[in-house]
Amino acid sequence: MNIDRRGFIKSSSVLLGATVAGGLCASTESSKKLGVALVGLGYYSTDLLAPALQHTQQCYLSAIVTGTKAKESQWASQYGIKNSNIYNYDNFDDIKNNADIDIVYVVLPNSMHKEFTIRAAQAGKHVICEKPMALNAIECEEMILACKKNNVRLTIGYRLHFEPYTQHIMSLGKSLPFGDIKYIQAAAEFRTQPEDFPNSWRLKKSMGGGWMMDMGIYAIQAARYSKQMEPVAVTAQTANSRPQYFKEVTETTTAQLYFPDGSLAQITGTAATFVGNLTVAAADGQYYLSPFWTYEGIRGGTLSKPFDFPLVHQQVTQLDEMAISIRDNLPMRVEAEEGLKDMRVMDAIFRSIALGGKKVII
């Protein structure tokens, strides 16, 4: 079956405006819609975030930041963005004086996340940073510190935390209705044809490329939120069936996450094939999501009964709830520290690979 990432949003219009059960409700005292500036106008901004922002109730697309001149007029025309709200990477800091911008959403190559998160914080703007949070845990800590220093909020664009099937997996990890969780398998795999985009930043190590960073982050997240526990050590291995394309980064990375109670998670991030399964095996039963990371179509259940939850538009729900949390000074569903914890695991995975697969303490 030939499925690509864009294929998962073809029918997403039916989900627009839906909300996650248990999400935050808008304050009756404050109903201001917050202005969002998208920084970086690649696929995710163009095909998912900008369309979602046409349906959000608590925030709206107020500004853009792009390094591509041709996109300025295109986006201005399509979304009615004022010329004064169009920026490039050189004059980005001028957003400090723009009252139309409350939130900066950083949707750039991974190597640029730290710089623009810190610059946004210094401009007094709240920040949503796309996954993975940064190149490593040290950068994450610097980003968190900068936002605290400038008294702005920082959250990570983990859309699945706003998706009801994923939320149910989290709740099962807390309540343990099937007994203690013994084993988790999470594979975030997306078949990629690198020959179609040989200059992509995802193929460049210095820019934070590689499919462990791009896709494996979903698997790290899944292991952590399924178990509701932090791993204490990892071992990791790589494979590369197309070395002519994957010269700087690996095509496939798999890792074993060891938890303090003796349980194990096997995670994979790869560009070699498409699959996105999450399986959780407990002492007295199993449950799963398949797929677990996609923009829509997430399904799952136990071995005997499917889960049944409403479909939601992930980005609409995510953006609205984040806007409420920022505007009304409420706790974030996804605090910045969540991204930091993932990058600590990621750092340990890369250290294990460098050591030939030896166990590394996180």
C-alpha positions in Angstrom: 0.0 0.0 0.0 1.5 3.3 -1.0 0.8 5.9 1.7 2.5 9.2 2.1 2.3 11.8 4.9 0.1 14.1 2.9 -2.4 11.2 2.4 -3.3 11.4 6.0 -4.8 14.9 5.7 -7.0 14.5 2.6 -10.1 13.9 4.6 -9.1 16.0 7.6 -11.6 18.7 6.8 -14.4 16.6 8.4 -12.5 17.0 11.7 -12.1 20.7 11.8 -13.5 22.4 14.8 -13.6 19.2 16.9 -12.3 19.2 20.4 -10.6 16.7 22.6 -12.7 15.3 25.5 -11.4 16.7 28.7 -9.7 19.7 27.1 -9.6 23.2 28.5 -12.6 25.4 28.2 -12.3 29.0 27.2 -12.4 31.5 30.0 -15.5 33.6 30.3 -13.5 36.5 31.5 -11.0 36.6 28.6 -11.9 35.8 25.1 -9.2 37.5 23.2 -7.9 35.5 20.2 -4.2 35.4 20.3 -2.1 36.1 17.2 0.2 33.4 16.0 3.3 34.0 13.8 4.4 30.9 11.8 8.2 30.9 11.5 9.2 28.7 8.6 6.7 28.0 5.8 7.6 24.5 4.8 5.2 21.6 4.4 3.9 21.4 8.0 3.1 25.1 8.2 1.7 25.2 4.7 -0.4 22.0 4.6 -1.4 21.7 8.3 -0.9 24.6 10.6 -2.0 27.5 8.4 -5.2 25.6 7.4 -5.8 24.7 11.0 -5.5 28.3 12.1 -8.5 29.2 9.8 -10.7 27.1 12.2 -9.3 27.8 15.6 -11.5 29.7 18.1 -8.8 30.9 20.5 -6.0 32.0 18.1 -5.5 33.1 14.5 -2.7 33.4 11.9 -1.5 36.9 12.3 2.0 36.9 10.9 4.6 34.9 9.0 8.4 34.7 8.9 10.0 33.3 5.8 13.3 33.3 3.9 11.6 32.8 0.6 10.5 36.1 -1.0 7.9 34.5 -3.3 6.0 33.1 -0.3 5.4 36.6 1.1 2.9 37.7 -1.5 1.4 34.2 -1.8 0.6 34.0 1.9 -0.5 37.6 2.1 -3.0 37.0 -0.6 -4.2 33.6 0.6 -4.6 34.5 4.3 -5.0 38.3 4.3 -1.7 38.9 6.2 -0.7 42.6 6.4 2.6 43.6 4.9 3.7 44.9 8.3 3.2 41.4 9.7 5.5 39.7 7.2 9.1 39.1 8.4 12.3 37.4 7.3 15.0 35.8 9.4 17.1 39.0 9.4 14.4 41.4 10.7 12.7 38.7 12.9 13.6 40.6 16.1 11.3 43.4 15.1 8.4 41.3 16.1 9.0 42.7 19.6 7.1 45.9 18.6 4.2 44.1 16.9 1.1 43.8 19.2 -0.6 41.5 16.6 1.9 38.7 17.6 1.3 36.9 20.9 2.7 33.4 20.0 5.6 32.4 17.8 5.4 28.9 16.4 8.9 27.7 15.4 8.5 25.3 12.4 12.1 25.3 11.2 14.9 22.7 10.6 15.9 21.3 14.0 19.2 23.1 14.1 17.3 26.4 14.1 14.9 25.7 16.9 17.1 27.0 19.7 18.1 30.3 18.0 14.6 31.3 17.1 13.0 30.2 20.3 15.5 32.3 22.3 15.1 35.3 19.9 11.3 35.0 20.2 11.6 34.9 24.0 13.8 38.0 24.0 11.2 39.7 21.9 8.6 39.0 24.6 6.6 36.4 22.7 5.4 33.0 23.9 6.7 30.1 21.9 5.5 26.8 20.5 8.4 24.9 19.2 8.0 21.9 16.8 9.5 18.5 17.6 12.1 17.5 18.3 12.7 20.4 20.7 16.4 20.9 19.7 19.6 19.2 18.7 20.3 18.0 22.2 19.3 18.3 25.9 21.8 21.2 26.5 20.0 23.3 23.9 16.7 22.5 25.4 17.9 23.7 28.8 19.1 27.0 27.2 15.7 27.5 25.6 13.8 26.8 28.8 16.0 29.2 30.7 15.6 32.0 28.1 11.8 31.7 28.2 11.8 31.8 32.0 14.2 34.8 32.0 11.9 36.7 29.7 8.7 35.6 31.4 7.1 33.9 28.4 5.6 30.4 28.0 7.3 27.6 26.1 5.6 24.5 24.9 6.4 21.8 22.3 4.2 20.9 19.3 3.3 17.4 20.5 -0.1 17.3 18.8 -0.7 13.7 19.9 -1.1 14.8 23.5 -4.4 16.4 22.3 -5.6 13.3 20.6 -8.1 11.1 22.5 -6.7 7.6 21.6 -3.3 8.8 22.7 -4.8 10.3 25.9 -6.4 6.9 26.6 -3.0 5.2 26.3 -1.6 7.6 28.8 -4.5 7.0 31.2 -4.0 3.2 31.0 -0.4 3.7 31.9 -1.5 5.5 35.1 -4.4 3.2 36.1 -2.8 -0.1 35.0 -6.1 -2.0 34.5 -4.1 -4.9 32.9 -1.4 -5.0 35.6 2.1 -3.8 35.4 3.4 -2.9 31.9 6.2 -5.3 30.9 7.0 -4.5 27.3 6.4 -1.7 24.8 7.0 -1.7 21.1 6.8 1.5 19.2 7.8 1.9 15.5 7.5 5.3 13.8 8.4 4.5 10.3 7.8 6.5 7.1 9.0 5.3 3.7 11.1 8.0 2.2 12.6 8.4 -1.3 15.6 10.7 -0.6 16.5 10.8 -4.3 13.4 13.0 -4.7 14.8 15.6 -2.4 18.6 15.2 -2.2 19.2 18.6 -0.7 16.7 18.2 2.2 17.9 19.2 5.6 16.6 15.9 6.9 19.6 14.3 5.2 22.1 16.6 6.9 23.4 15.8 10.3 24.4 19.3 11.1 20.8 20.5 10.7 19.4 17.8 13.0 18.4 15.5 10.2 17.9 11.8 10.4 14.9 9.6 10.9 15.5 9.0 14.6 15.2 12.7 15.1 12.2 13.1 12.7 10.2 9.9 13.4 11.9 8.2 16.3 10.9 11.1 18.5 7.4 9.8 18.2 8.5 6.4 19.4 10.4 7.8 22.4 7.3 9.8 23.3 5.1 6.7 23.0 7.3 4.6 25.2 7.4 7.3 27.9 3.7 8.2 27.9 2.6 4.6 27.6 4.7 3.6 30.6 4.2 6.8 32.6 7.8 6.3 33.7 11.2 7.6 32.7 13.7 5.2 31.2 17.1 5.0 33.0 19.3 3.5 30.3 19.4 2.7 26.5 21.1 0.6 24.0 20.9 1.4 20.3 21.7 0.1 16.8 21.5 1.4 13.2 21.0 0.0 9.8 21.3 1.5 6.3 20.0 -0.3 3.2 20.5 2.8 1.0 23.9 4.3 1.9 24.1 6.1 -1.4 21.4 8.4 -0.1 21.8 8.3 3.7 25.4 9.4 3.8 25.3 11.7 6.9 22.4 10.2 8.8 21.1 6.7 9.3 18.1 5.3 7.5 17.0 3.2 10.5 17.7 3.4 14.2 16.3 1.1 16.8 16.8 1.3 20.5 16.0 -0.4 23.7 14.8 1.7 26.6 15.3 0.2 30.1 12.9 1.3 32.9 13.7 1.2 36.6 11.1 -1.6 37.3 12.9 -3.9 34.8 10.5 -3.4 31.9 11.7 -2.7 28.4 10.6 -0.6 25.4 11.8 -1.4 21.8 11.6 1.7 19.6 12.4 2.3 16.0 12.6 5.3 13.7 13.2 4.6 10.0 12.8 5.9 6.5 12.9 2.4 5.1 9.2 1.5 5.2 5.8 2.7 6.4 4.3 1.5 9.6 3.3 3.2 12.8 2.3 0.6 15.5 2.4 1.0 19.2 1.9 -2.2 21.3 1.8 -2.3 25.1 2.0 -5.7 26.8 1.0 -5.8 30.5 0.9 -8.7 32.9 -2.7 -9.5 32.2 -3.4 -8.1 28.7 -2.3 -6.1 25.7 -3.5 -3.1 23.9 -2.3 -1.1 20.9 -2.7 1.8 18.5 -2.2 1.3 14.8 -1.3 3.8 13.5 -0.3 5.8 16.5 1.6 8.9 15.2 -0.4 10.0 12.1 -2.3 13.2 11.5 -5.5 11.3 11.4 -6.9 7.8 11.3 -5.5 6.7 14.7 -7.2 3.6 15.9 -6.6 1.0 18.6 -7.9 -1.4 21.2 -7.3 -4.4 23.3 -7.0 -7.9 21.8 -10.8 -8.3 22.2 -12.3 -4.9 21.9 -11.6 -1.8 19.9 -11.3 1.6 21.5 -14.0 4.1 20.5 -13.2 7.8 20.7 -14.3 10.8 18.6 -12.1 11.9 15.8 -10.5 15.3 16.3 -8.4 17.7 14.2 -5.2 17.4 16.1 -3.7 20.8 15.2 -6.9 22.8 15.8 -7.3 21.2 19.2 -3.7 21.6 20.1 -3.5 25.3 19.0 -6.7 26.3 20.8 -5.8 24.6 24.1 -2.3 26.1 24.0 -3.7 29.5 23.3 -6.1 29.2 26.3 -3.2 28.1 28.6 -1.1 31.0 27.5 -3.9 33.7 27.6 -5.4 32.6 30.9 -2.0 31.6 32.5 -3.1 27.9 33.0 -0.9 24.9 33.2 0.3 23.6 29.8 -0.7 20.0 28.8 2.8 19.8 27.3 5.4 21.7 29.3 8.8 22.5 27.7 10.4 19.9 30.1 8.6 17.2 28.1 10.8 18.0 25.1 13.8 18.1 27.3 13.1 14.6 28.7 12.8 13.2 25.2 16.1 14.8 24.1 17.9 13.3 27.1 16.8 9.9 25.8 17.8 10.9 22.3 21.2 12.0 23.4 21.7 8.6 25.2 20.7 6.8 22.0 23.3 8.6 20.0 25.9 7.9 22.6 25.1 4.2 22.6 25.4 4.2 18.8 28.8 5.9 19.0 29.9 3.2 21.5 28.9 0.4 19.3 25.6 -0.4 21.0 26.8 -0.4 24.6 24.3 0.4 27.3 24.3 4.1 28.3 22.8 5.5 31.4 20.4 8.4 30.9 
